[in-house]
């Protein structure tokens, strides 16, 4: 018998948190794998068994008919544990499926005659399950998985006391997952701007330095787009701060719609200034994106869906913005440190944005390339609206 606990690697285990984050709301650097391994270890100490496992569902692929869902072995111990990890079974199979579907615990002392026992897993792992107990795992009121122990040591069957103890350990699993989700939710909220839901300026600086480091190592480009709304003070002065806040929310939502890459960072830099950090975007594509955003803002009507604002008093159309663009490969010298690259990229994009403002607003300016010997003085490129 092997007492070693096996589990999915950190990357795949985090995927279960990421999936559940999208359903519950969020995800930390705490290790779910370590938590589940420790819970299985303690469960085995209190209810000694030859083998055990934890199965979880995928919350992003849940269906009303639970029998169509999949359960994945995410942690296990025993002689054949390594063969189980990552294996998926249909939720209509076996005792685990029965417990998952009904939310009721189940045990058997003779799998040969049990109507629910599924032999497929034993056949795949070449293991022989004789007795088994399975307990549902819940997040809130919803069943999300199953805790199983197989082949009770020192007894033919799992007693009522054994099952009660395992109910407690299933509760620990639920609390462990929920605590990690709550911790990651708190971390995520600390990265966010309260008004727009975009990342805040602190997280922008941290993530930009990290992204630049990765892009330099992998020889990838990186675009920084700096955007500032034109005459935004007039919105607040004319329509009030409630309308101004709504405009900022809607601009944030608009910017998010243009950022599909999970490595990208849309951020509110402060006030009515916004920054997009987008890896793998060359200068020509970055310029196209900036112009698409600028045109969208001009053509958009803001506050149309704001129920708590008197729409008849608003005429928030024709809002404009000024945009500055800079990219890692085009505008930053390769011999700089990561910190200097970050400072230069932000400064160049910010300066380009102010050039766009000074030359007429409602336009995009591209930062100059680094000035080298025997080259003309660098100049900003202005993209004027038609």
C-alpha positions as CSV (number, residue, x, y, z in Angstrom):
1,X,0.0,0.0,0.0
2,X,1.2,3.5,-0.8
3,X,0.4,6.4,1.6
4,X,1.8,9.0,-0.8
5,X,-0.8,11.5,-1.9
6,X,-0.8,12.3,-5.6
7,X,-2.6,15.3,-7.2
8,X,-2.8,17.2,-10.4
9,X,0.1,19.6,-11.0
10,X,-0.3,23.2,-9.9
11,X,-1.1,24.4,-13.4
12,X,-4.0,22.0,-13.9
13,X,-5.2,22.3,-10.3
14,X,-5.4,26.0,-10.7
15,X,-7.5,25.5,-13.8
16,X,-10.3,24.1,-11.5
17,X,-10.1,27.3,-9.4
18,X,-10.1,29.5,-12.6
19,X,-13.1,27.7,-13.9
20,X,-14.9,28.1,-10.5
21,X,-13.7,31.7,-10.3
22,X,-15.8,32.4,-13.5
23,X,-18.8,31.0,-11.7
24,X,-18.3,32.3,-8.2
25,X,-16.0,35.2,-8.9
26,X,-12.4,34.7,-8.3
27,X,-8.9,33.1,-7.6
28,X,-4.5,33.2,-5.1
29,X,-1.3,31.8,-4.9
30,X,-2.4,29.3,-2.2
31,X,-2.0,25.7,-3.3
32,X,-5.3,23.9,-3.7
33,X,-3.2,20.7,-4.4
34,X,-1.5,20.9,-1.0
35,X,-4.8,21.5,0.8
36,X,-6.5,18.5,-0.8
37,X,-3.5,16.3,-0.3
38,X,-3.5,17.2,3.4
39,X,-7.2,16.6,3.8
40,X,-6.9,13.2,2.1
41,X,-3.9,12.4,4.4
42,X,-5.9,13.2,7.5
43,X,-9.0,11.4,6.3
44,X,-6.9,8.3,5.9
45,X,-5.4,8.7,9.4
46,X,-8.9,8.7,10.9
47,X,-10.5,6.2,8.5
48,X,-7.5,4.0,7.4
49,X,-8.0,2.8,3.8
50,X,-6.0,1.3,1.1
51,X,-6.9,4.0,-1.4
52,X,-8.8,7.3,-1.7
53,X,-9.5,10.0,-4.1
54,X,-11.2,13.4,-4.6
55,X,-13.2,14.1,-7.8
56,X,-14.3,17.6,-8.9
57,X,-16.6,18.8,-11.6
58,X,-16.0,21.6,-14.1
59,X,-18.4,24.5,-13.1
60,X,-18.1,26.1,-16.6
61,X,-19.5,23.0,-18.2
62,X,-22.3,22.2,-15.8
63,X,-25.7,21.2,-17.2
64,X,-29.1,21.0,-15.5
65,X,-29.0,17.2,-16.0
66,X,-26.0,16.3,-13.9
67,X,-25.6,13.0,-15.5
68,X,-24.1,14.8,-18.5
69,X,-21.3,16.4,-16.5
70,X,-17.7,15.2,-16.1
71,X,-15.9,14.4,-12.8
72,X,-12.1,14.6,-12.7
73,X,-9.8,12.8,-10.3
74,X,-7.8,15.7,-8.9
75,X,-6.1,14.0,-5.9
76,X,-5.6,10.4,-4.9
77,X,-3.5,8.0,-2.8
78,X,-3.0,4.3,-3.0
79,X,-1.1,1.7,-5.1
80,X,-2.6,2.9,-8.4
81,X,-3.1,6.6,-7.6
82,X,-0.8,8.0,-10.3
83,X,-2.9,6.4,-13.0
84,X,-6.0,8.1,-11.7
85,X,-4.9,11.7,-11.6
86,X,-6.5,13.7,-14.4
87,X,-8.8,10.9,-15.5
88,X,-12.4,12.0,-16.2
89,X,-15.5,9.9,-15.8
90,X,-19.1,10.7,-16.7
91,X,-21.1,11.8,-13.7
92,X,-23.7,9.1,-14.5
93,X,-21.1,6.4,-13.8
94,X,-20.4,4.5,-10.6
95,X,-20.9,5.3,-7.0
96,X,-19.2,8.6,-7.4
97,X,-21.7,9.6,-10.0
98,X,-24.6,8.4,-7.8
99,X,-23.3,10.5,-4.9
100,X,-22.7,13.6,-7.1
101,X,-26.2,13.4,-8.6
102,X,-28.1,12.8,-5.4
103,X,-26.0,14.7,-2.9
104,X,-26.3,11.8,-0.6
105,X,-23.4,9.7,0.8
106,X,-23.1,6.1,-0.1
107,X,-21.1,3.0,1.0
108,X,-20.9,-0.6,0.0
109,X,-19.1,-3.6,1.6
110,X,-19.3,-5.7,-1.6
111,X,-18.7,-4.0,-4.9
112,X,-19.2,-7.3,-6.8
113,X,-23.0,-7.1,-6.1
114,X,-23.4,-3.4,-5.8
115,X,-25.8,-2.0,-8.5
116,X,-24.0,1.3,-8.8
117,X,-20.3,0.2,-8.8
118,X,-18.5,1.0,-12.1
119,X,-15.8,-1.4,-12.9
120,X,-14.2,0.7,-15.6
121,X,-11.9,2.6,-13.3
122,X,-10.6,-0.6,-11.7
123,X,-10.0,-2.1,-15.1
124,X,-8.1,1.0,-16.2
125,X,-5.9,1.1,-13.1
126,X,-5.7,-2.7,-12.6
127,X,-7.0,-2.2,-9.0
128,X,-9.4,-4.3,-7.0
129,X,-12.0,-2.3,-5.0
130,X,-13.9,-4.4,-2.4
131,X,-15.5,-1.9,-0.1
132,X,-16.1,1.8,-0.8
133,X,-17.5,4.9,0.8
134,X,-18.3,8.2,-1.0
135,X,-19.3,11.6,0.4
136,X,-20.5,14.6,-1.5
137,X,-18.4,17.8,-1.6
138,X,-20.3,21.1,-1.6
139,X,-19.6,24.7,-2.3
140,X,-22.4,26.5,-0.5
141,X,-25.5,24.3,-1.3
142,X,-24.2,23.0,-4.6
143,X,-22.5,19.6,-5.0
144,X,-19.2,20.1,-6.8
145,X,-17.4,16.8,-6.3
146,X,-17.0,13.6,-4.3
147,X,-14.6,12.3,-1.7
148,X,-14.0,8.5,-1.9
149,X,-12.2,6.0,0.3
150,X,-11.7,2.4,-0.8
151,X,-10.9,-0.9,1.0
152,X,-11.3,-0.1,4.7
153,X,-8.2,-1.3,6.7
154,X,-9.0,-3.6,9.7
155,X,-12.7,-3.9,8.8
156,X,-14.9,-5.3,6.1
157,X,-17.1,-2.2,5.8
158,X,-17.1,1.5,6.6
159,X,-19.0,2.1,9.9
160,X,-21.5,4.9,10.6
161,X,-18.7,6.6,12.7
162,X,-16.4,6.4,9.6
163,X,-19.0,8.0,7.4
164,X,-19.6,10.8,9.9
165,X,-15.9,11.5,10.1
166,X,-15.7,11.6,6.3
167,X,-18.6,14.1,6.2
168,X,-16.4,16.4,8.3
169,X,-13.5,16.0,5.9
170,X,-15.7,16.7,3.0
171,X,-16.7,19.9,4.8
172,X,-13.0,20.8,5.1
173,X,-12.6,20.4,1.4
174,X,-15.5,22.8,0.8
175,X,-14.1,25.3,3.2
176,X,-10.6,25.0,1.7
177,X,-11.8,25.7,-1.8
178,X,-14.0,28.5,-0.6
179,X,-11.2,30.1,1.4
180,X,-8.9,30.0,-1.6
181,X,-11.6,31.5,-3.8
182,X,-12.2,34.3,-1.2
183,X,-8.5,35.0,-0.8
184,X,-8.1,35.3,-4.6
185,X,-11.2,37.4,-4.8
186,X,-9.7,39.8,-2.3
187,X,-6.4,39.9,-4.2
188,X,-8.3,40.6,-7.4
189,X,-10.3,43.4,-5.9
190,X,-7.1,45.0,-4.7
191,X,-5.9,45.2,-8.3
192,X,-9.1,46.8,-9.5
193,X,-10.4,50.3,-9.9
194,X,-13.6,50.6,-8.0
195,X,-15.4,52.7,-10.6
196,X,-14.6,51.1,-13.9
197,X,-13.6,47.5,-12.9
198,X,-10.4,48.0,-14.9
199,X,-7.0,47.3,-13.3
200,X,-5.7,50.2,-11.2
201,X,-2.5,52.2,-11.6
202,X,-0.6,50.2,-9.0
203,X,-1.3,46.9,-10.7
204,X,-0.5,48.5,-14.1
205,X,3.0,49.3,-13.0
206,X,3.6,45.9,-11.4
207,X,2.2,43.9,-14.3
208,X,3.8,46.1,-17.0
209,X,7.3,45.4,-15.6
210,X,6.6,41.7,-15.4
211,X,5.2,41.6,-18.9
212,X,8.2,43.6,-20.3
213,X,10.6,41.1,-18.7
214,X,8.8,38.2,-20.3
215,X,8.6,39.9,-23.7
216,X,12.3,40.8,-23.7
217,X,13.2,37.2,-22.9
218,X,10.9,35.8,-25.6
219,X,11.7,38.5,-28.2
220,X,8.0,39.6,-28.3
221,X,6.7,43.1,-29.0
222,X,4.5,45.0,-26.5
223,X,2.3,48.0,-27.1
224,X,1.2,50.7,-24.6
225,X,-1.8,52.8,-25.6
226,X,-2.4,55.9,-23.4
227,X,-5.8,57.5,-23.7
228,X,-7.3,60.7,-22.2
229,X,-10.8,62.0,-22.7
230,X,-11.0,65.5,-24.2
231,X,-12.8,68.2,-22.2
232,X,-14.0,65.7,-19.6
233,X,-14.3,68.4,-17.0
234,X,-17.2,69.9,-19.1
235,X,-19.1,66.6,-18.7
236,X,-19.0,67.0,-14.9
237,X,-19.6,70.7,-14.9
238,X,-22.6,70.4,-17.3
239,X,-24.2,67.1,-16.4
240,X,-22.9,66.5,-12.9
241,X,-20.5,64.0,-11.4
242,X,-23.0,61.1,-11.5
243,X,-23.1,61.4,-15.3
244,X,-19.3,61.8,-15.4
245,X,-18.8,58.6,-13.4
246,X,-21.2,56.8,-15.7
247,X,-19.2,57.9,-18.7
248,X,-16.0,56.6,-17.2
249,X,-17.7,53.2,-16.4
250,X,-18.8,53.0,-20.0
251,X,-15.4,53.9,-21.4
252,X,-13.9,51.2,-19.2
253,X,-16.4,48.7,-20.6
254,X,-15.7,49.8,-24.2
255,X,-11.9,49.4,-23.6
256,X,-12.4,45.9,-22.2
257,X,-14.2,44.9,-25.4
258,X,-11.1,45.6,-27.4
259,X,-8.8,43.5,-25.2
260,X,-9.2,39.8,-25.8
261,X,-5.7,38.5,-24.9
262,X,-5.5,37.3,-21.3
263,X,-2.0,38.7,-21.0
264,X,-3.3,42.2,-21.8
265,X,-3.9,44.8,-19.1
266,X,-6.6,47.5,-19.5
267,X,-6.2,50.0,-16.7
268,X,-7.6,53.3,-15.4
269,X,-4.5,55.4,-14.8
270,X,-6.3,58.0,-12.9
271,X,-9.1,60.6,-13.5
272,X,-10.1,60.2,-17.1
273,X,-6.8,58.6,-18.2
274,X,-6.7,55.0,-19.4
275,X,-3.8,52.7,-20.4
276,X,-3.9,49.5,-22.4
277,X,-0.9,47.1,-22.3
278,X,-1.1,44.6,-25.1
279,X,1.7,42.0,-25.8
280,X,2.4,40.8,-29.4
281,X,1.1,44.0,-30.9
282,X,3.3,45.7,-33.5
283,X,3.2,49.5,-34.0
284,X,1.0,49.3,-37.1
285,X,-1.6,47.1,-35.4
286,X,-1.4,49.2,-32.2
287,X,-2.1,52.3,-34.3
288,X,-5.1,50.6,-36.0
289,X,-6.5,49.6,-32.5
290,X,-6.0,53.1,-31.1
291,X,-7.9,54.6,-34.1
292,X,-10.7,52.1,-33.8
293,X,-11.1,53.0,-30.1
294,X,-11.0,56.7,-30.9
295,X,-13.7,56.4,-33.5
296,X,-15.8,54.3,-31.3
297,X,-15.8,56.8,-28.5
298,X,-16.7,59.7,-31.0
299,X,-19.6,57.7,-32.4
300,X,-20.8,56.3,-29.0
301,X,-23.8,57.8,-27.1
302,X,-23.0,57.6,-23.4
303,X,-25.4,57.2,-20.4
304,X,-28.2,55.7,-22.6
305,X,-28.7,52.8,-20.2
306,X,-28.1,54.7,-17.0
307,X,-31.5,54.4,-15.2
308,X,-30.6,56.6,-12.3
309,X,-29.6,59.6,-14.6
310,X,-32.3,61.7,-16.3
311,X,-31.5,60.9,-19.9
312,X,-33.6,63.8,-21.2
313,X,-31.1,66.2,-19.6
314,X,-28.1,64.6,-21.3
315,X,-26.7,64.9,-24.8
316,X,-23.5,62.9,-24.3
317,X,-22.6,62.3,-27.9
318,X,-19.5,63.3,-29.8
319,X,-17.2,62.8,-26.8
320,X,-13.6,62.6,-28.0
321,X,-10.3,61.4,-26.8
322,X,-6.6,61.9,-27.4
323,X,-4.4,58.8,-27.7
324,X,-0.6,58.2,-27.5
325,X,1.0,54.9,-28.7
326,X,4.4,53.4,-28.1
327,X,5.8,49.9,-28.5
328,X,8.7,48.0,-27.0
329,X,10.5,47.1,-30.2
330,X,10.0,50.4,-32.0
331,X,10.5,53.0,-29.3
332,X,12.7,51.5,-26.5
333,X,16.4,50.9,-26.7
334,X,17.2,47.2,-26.2
335,X,20.1,47.9,-23.7
336,X,17.9,49.3,-21.0
337,X,16.9,47.6,-17.8
338,X,13.3,46.3,-17.4
339,X,12.5,49.1,-15.0
340,X,13.8,51.7,-17.4
341,X,11.9,50.1,-20.3
342,X,8.7,50.4,-18.3
343,X,9.4,54.0,-17.4
344,X,10.3,54.9,-21.0
345,X,7.3,53.1,-22.5
346,X,4.8,54.8,-20.2
347,X,6.5,58.2,-20.6
348,X,6.6,58.0,-24.4
349,X,3.0,56.9,-24.7
350,X,1.9,59.6,-22.2
351,X,3.9,62.3,-24.0
352,X,2.5,61.2,-27.4
353,X,-1.0,61.5,-25.9
354,X,-0.2,65.1,-24.8
355,X,1.1,65.9,-28.3
356,X,-2.2,64.7,-29.7
357,X,-4.0,67.1,-27.3
358,X,-1.8,70.0,-28.2
359,X,-2.2,69.5,-31.9
360,X,-6.0,69.6,-31.9
361,X,-7.3,66.7,-29.8
362,X,-9.5,63.8,-31.1
363,X,-6.4,62.2,-32.7
364,X,-3.7,59.6,-32.1
365,X,0.0,60.4,-31.9
366,X,2.8,57.8,-32.2
367,X,5.9,58.3,-30.0
368,X,9.2,59.0,-31.8
369,X,11.8,56.3,-32.3
370,X,15.0,56.5,-30.2
371,X,17.4,59.2,-31.5
372,X,20.7,57.7,-32.6
373,X,23.8,59.3,-34.0
374,X,23.7,60.8,-37.4
375,X,19.9,60.6,-37.5
376,X,17.5,63.5,-37.7
377,X,15.8,64.7,-34.5
378,X,13.0,62.3,-33.6
379,X,9.4,63.6,-34.2
380,X,6.0,62.5,-33.1
381,X,3.7,61.1,-35.8
382,X,0.2,62.6,-35.7
383,X,-2.8,60.7,-37.1
384,X,-5.4,63.3,-37.9
385,X,-9.1,62.4,-38.0
386,X,-10.7,62.6,-41.4
